[in-house]
Amino acid sequence: MRVFKKKGELTRFQILAEIAENQPHIRQRDIAEKLGVTVQAVSENIKALTNQGYIEPGDGRSYYKLTKKGLEKLKREAITLRKYADSVLETMSTYKSTWPAIAKENLKKGDEVELFMEDGILYAKKRKNGQAHGKVLQDAEKGEDVALTELSGLINLRKGRATILVLPRINEGGSRAANLQKIKKIYNQGYDKVGIMGTVARAAANKLNLRVDFEFATPEATLAAAKRGLDVLVLAVGKMSKSIARKLEEENIEYKIENVTKT
């Protein structure tokens, strides 16, 4: 359905509506304040509407009146807008919000399930006493993605923690100046996800044969993993570590920073 397809059509419709409601005496400034646009924008649109024969100006800057053609245009576009709004409301009345999860077991359409996080992944299984629950929309086998609706309740989830290892920059010696033994010792403590940021970090990870889960959009990936309850280790070069720390601080994620330059 065509609804104010061209740029500025909505503003001109609103101006016509304001004039129709308040004619013949209405100031451009009043229209501008009501619509949240500039007086200049109102003036330019009124000029265009007048040239098109929709508005009839009178004496003075505060006199505007809709012509018969203008009234027909306003009525026609109001009806179009109402039809569009009705179609949206009809769609919303049948709309069901759906969410995906991984089926922990075979599930059937209509099953009541409980939801839980495991290794940062949302799972669903037949409901027993879980605080978060929903209803299955279609059959799904164990391990498949399953569509859920009617979600309610809360998922018990602790926030993860992050450890950021700051490596020397290339002009400080790069990976050759990094304390690889210390990095390996910290890595061996065990982390759910490991990320790197910067070429020096990639070189250090290669030397130590570290498992790397992500190395692009590292601040965002670190935050996303920690918010899902995962503990994260990140190797970052120099001041790159600050961008990661800022992201974590914004969401009150616990983290610590360690310098791993050789002393």
Steps between C-alpha positions, in 0.01 A plus 500: 500500500632843405529722808697825469744337262668822390722702728310779676151362432437428867600854599271653237214273614552618858509865392171456313349333807612784729361764266171312465465481878598861575413699186487773411733650762809290568863604512784316333686503830212320671502231232879464527486454879216247473680290236852540637643651183648839413293802405693506173389145421138592567531812284648307208232231519218754524640673192505168312147410612377844395660466157332161461162650584447328837523811717345840455700778670330815618610835633784481750734217599249335733220437252483162322204303377468166322350507153251236389789322330696515826213355702465213253874430520497503880199268516646261243835472679335468842296205372814342354682548829210349695493192274871455548470533878213251502710249304787540747268450797352190336847358448598573859190325633621172350871560555686261723847581622729204436842421642749232399673255732678167463294194587667307783275204418235409243212747527148504358281788394313633802747367758554721803875547538741660742792710380855511628846614393786257462842605367345823381229325296126513565347153536146371538379180662166369622383706791549381855564791732701753300438868572507592129264315270318509168304294248633311196366612162620203294652156544877496551753225552775512760768746391275683254395861521148527635254791476342605828220738592322621814831549679488608863709489814870561558805296404746458783826623356814630663715743311833368385839656569769619266877496523683735266867438432680806367775414250783734395457695178717420199728797569547359851606163369164342417454132575877460553473730801194324640525264796370196316544274802274724707241513222496122472467458877199734513347335193530158665281616788211433262267747329176453315602731217831641383535811287784698351532859382787616281769339284741456791229310688449274197875429486512416872197270467667323206824451693314348794249307287211659690140428410358829373124540488483855362731774378271748328263741681682380809355752752146415391567124495658512846201685642248270332671189636531638854134606503411138421686378806827403331847571633716660234874539446612769257845576365511866397782720377583816692220755527259271315423354840327824599225460241420158644501631856260781409251256353511284811465796735187616316328175600663460842690190395780400735844497340870526577794616292848350511811618320688214338809687379829342603668678787 
